[in-house]
Amino acid sequence: MVTALLLRETRRANNYILAGALEDRAAACPAGVRSYTRGMKRVAKPSTVTLGLVQTACTADPAGNLAHTLARVDQAARDGAQIICTQELFRSRYFCQAEDYANFALAESIPGPSTVAFQRLARRRKVVVIASLFEKRAAGVYHNTAAIMDADGSLLGLYRKMHIPDDPLFYEKFYFTPGDLGFRAWSTRHGRLGVLICWDQWYPEAARLTAMQGAQILFYPTAIGWHPSEKAEHGANQHGAWETIQRAHAVANGCYVAAVNRIGHERPYGGDGLEFWGQSFVAGTQGQILARAAPDQEETLLVPVDLASLDLTRTHWPFLRDRRIDAYGGLTRRWGDQPVP
């Protein structure tokens, strides 16, 4: 069953590319592209790169979600994006709302049908693509993984989600083996970037260690939303905390942060389900919001960022210079009641 599903999706994705349908599908997409380049001089600084954040709704059809996201990424590239990131697990509805063995059939190998399709697109459009996938590494070993593809179509590497949540309707520990590749950054044609995934957003250690690998931009593919019954009482605070901590990562590390979230009210198992809050955003090197998407509609943000500003910010706010690395040994302990080695 799993093999048949993957073969079917591979055929559909490959045919989609080879038949040239990608161009037609992209042209037919609703506008939903918000550009933050209007009014700027046409000649960009050599250090300026345009980020593309693809925020969509998902259906129960994995191949359809793949085709739709490919079209949105392609459109973003044609509109000027140079580094384009998908939301978390874009090929399906957020299946972690229940512990269901049938959902393992959604996983694919890397390289696999999705990476092949995105590599072709990256090579054709000369863009960097970050694609969030459900990876089948081996029998019984699955990861929540981001694949990073350079502008020549090469697969630069993978980031496997390190922090795995287990909360009501976010039962990810059932599906995902914790990442074992560590925190990494990659030099691409359009800049040096790091990738972290959703629950990683709450951990300053993850952002710091990735920035210390030289990342100029931290990308966070995300699937986060409200329990509808809690939204009225806690919704504003929950969203505010989520955005604030990521803006703080930008401040503390003097880098850009780009978070890409999905939209839609998904109830694959009935009940109240989850209402994803969208609002993908890019934060600047001082934590300022440069762009934010809508909470309830598909949208592609195109956001130019000046990588030269990292040097200026870090020179005037020298947090990295003043770190007391000799005094941080306690961070490797679970809690403060353990003796320092």
N, C-alpha and C positions, 0 to 999 in steps of 0.2 A: 504493500500500500504506500509506504513512504517513498520507495523507489519510483513507483508510477507517478506519484504527485510531483516529485522533483523533475522527472523526465518531461512531464506535461508542461511544467512551468518553464523549463529550459527551452523547449520548443517555442512556447509562446513568446518568451522574452527575445530569443534569437530572431524569430520571424518578424517580430515587431521592429527590430533594428534593421535587419537585412532588407525588408520590404520598403523601407523609407517611411514607414507609418509614423515614426517619431516626429518628423517635421509637421505632418498634418495634425497629429494629436496636440502638439504644443501650440500650434496656431489656433486651434479650436478651444483651448483652455480659457476659462474666464479670466478677465484682466488680473485682478488679485495680485498685482505686482506693485509694490510701493517703493519708489526710488527716492533715495536721499541725496541724489547727485544734482537735482535741479538747481539752477542758479550758480553752480560752480563753474569755474573756468574750464574750458574744454581740454586744455593741456594739463593733465594731472601731474603731481609731483612724482618723481621716479620712485619715491618710497611709499606711494599710496597704492593700496590694493582694495578692491571692492569685494565685500563678503556677501554671500547669498544664503539666506535662511529660509528653508522651504517648510512652511506650516500648512498641513493638510488634515482632512478628515480621512478615516480609514473604514473600509468595508470588510465583509467576510470573505472577499475574493483576493487571495494573495497575488495572483498574476495581474489582476486588475489594479491593485495598489502599486505593484511594481511599475506597470506601464504608466500609470498616472504620475508617480513620482519621477520617473525618467523624463516624462514630458515637462514637468515643472522645473526640473534641474536644467534641462536643455534650454527652456525658455529663459531661465535666469542667466545662463551662459550667454545667450544671444543678446540679452539686455545689458551685459557688461560685467556680470559677476565673475570673479576669478577663483575664489575659494567658496565652494558650495557645500552646505551641510544639510542632511536630512534630519528629521525627528527620530526619536528612538523607536525601533521595531516597527518601521513604517509599512512593512509588508502584510501586516495583519491588524485586526483589532487587538487591544491590549488583553491578551489571553490570560495573564497572571491573576485575574480576578477569581480564579478557582484552580484547584489542584486536579488537573485532568490529563491523564496520560495521552489522550488523543492529540493533545497540542504539540507533542514532540514531533509529529509529522510535519509541522510548520518549519522545522529547522533545515538548514542546508549547509553543505560544506563550503569552505573558503580555501581556494578559489571555487566558485560555483556559478550558477546562472545569474545571480544578481551582480556579483563582482565582474563577471564577463561583460554584462551589459553596460555597467557604469565605466569600466575601463575603456570600452569603445567610445563612449560618449566623451570621456575626459580627453582621450587622444584626439578625437575629431574637433572638439571645441577648445583644446589647449587650456583646460581648467583643472583645478584640484577638486576632488570630490571626497567627502566623508560620508559613508553609508553605514547606517546602524542595522545590524543583522542578528538573527537568531542562529548561532553557529553550532553545527553538529561536528564536533572535533573527532569523536570516536563513539563507539557503542556505549551509551550510558554517560557520556561526557559532553555536556552542552555548555555554551557560554553566551552571554550577552555581549556582543562584539561590535566594534566599529572598525571598518576597513578604510584605509587611507590610500587614495589613488592619486598619483602625480599627474601633471599636465601632459606627459608623454604616454599616458595610459598604463604605466607600471603600477603594480601593487606594492606600495612602499612598506606597509606593515599593518599590524593589528593592535588595537587596544582592547583588552578584555576587562569588563567591568569588575572593579576590585571590591566595592562595597555592595553587598547584596541584601536588600530589605526583606522583611517578613512582617507585614502589617495586614490588617483586614483589607481584602481585595487587592493587595499587592504581595501575593505569595510567590515571590521570586526565588526564594531558597529551594523551592520544590523543583525548579527548572534549571537554574544556572549554577554551575561550578564557579567559585570565586576566581577572578583573574590571576594569572601567574606570570604575566609578562612585565609587571611593574609599571611605573609611571614613566612615560616616554614623550619625546618630542621628535618631530620629523622636519628636515629641511626640504621644502618643496620649491617649485619654480616661482611661487608667488609669496613666499614667506615661511618662517619656521613656526609650526603650530603643534599644540598638544591637544589631546582629546581625552575627556572624562565623560562618564555617562550617568545621568539622572541622580541616583542616590549619592553618587560621589560628590554632588554639588554641596553637600552639607559639611564637607570635611576640608578644613583649611590646609591640613597636611598634604592632601592630594594635589591641591592647586599649587602649593609651594614647591613640592618635589617636581611637579611637571614644569613649572616656571624655571626651576633651577637647571632643567635640561635645555634651557634656552628658548622656550616657547614664547613667541610674541603675542600669540592669540590662543586662548583656551576655549575650545568648543565643547558644549555640553548637549548632545542629543538627549531628549527628555520626553517622558510620558508621565505627566503629573496633573492631578485634578482634585476636585472636591468630592467627598461623599455628599450627595445632594441634601441629605437631612441635616448636615452640619454647616452648610454653606452660609445660611443667614447669620448664625452665631459666630462662626470661626473663619469664614471664607476670606474676609479682608486681611485678617492677621496672618493666615496661612500663606496667602499669596505674597503679602508684604515681606514675610520672613524669607521666603524662597528667593525673591528678587534681591533683598538686602544682602543676604550672605554672599551671593554671587558678585554683586557690586563691590563688596568688601574684598573678595579675591582679587578683583582688578586693582583696587587701591593698594592692598598689601604687597602685590607683586609688580605693580607698575606696568600692567599689560592689558590687552583687550580681552573681554569675555563675551562669548556669543552663545546664548541658550536657545535651543530650537524645540518648541513644544507642539503637541498635537491639539486639535480641537474636536469637539463632538461629545455627545452623551452616549456612551457605549454600555450596553447591557447584554452581553453575550450569554449570560446565565440567568437572565431575568432579574428581579429585584430592582433596587434603586440604581445599581451600576455606578459608574464614575462619570462625572462631568469634567472633561479636560478643559483647562482654562486658557489654552493658547498663550497669547501675550509673549511670544518669542521676542527676545530683545538683544541688543548689543550695548555693552557698557564700555566707556572709554577708560583710559589709563588712570584717571582720577575718580573712577566710579560713576561718572555722569552717564545718564541714559542717552544714547545717541539715536536710538530708534526702538520702537515697540510696536508689535503687531496687535491686531484686534483680538478680543477674547473668544469670538464666535464665528469667524469666517476664515476660509482658506486665504493665505496671503504669502507672498514671497518678499522678504525685505532685502533690498539692495543697499548696502551701507559701506561707503568708502571710509577707510581708516588709514591714518598716516603712521607707518611703522617707525618713522624717525622720532615720533613723540615719546617712545619708550625711553630713549636716552635722556631726553629733556626731563621727563617726569622722574626718572630714577636718580638723576643728578640733584634735583631740587628736593626730592623726598627720598633720601638715601636709606630706606628701610633695609635693603639687602646689605648695605655696607655695615650697618650697626647691629646686625644679628649677633647674639651671644651664643655661637654654636658650641662653646665649651660648657654651657649651662643647660643644654636641652636634653640631656641623657634620659631624664624622666619621661620623655614623650614615648619611649618604647615600652613603658609599663602600662598595664591595664588601668591601674588606679594608684593614688598616692600613698597607699599603705604598704607598698612593697619596697624593700630596700633598694637603693640605687646600686647597680653593679660596681 
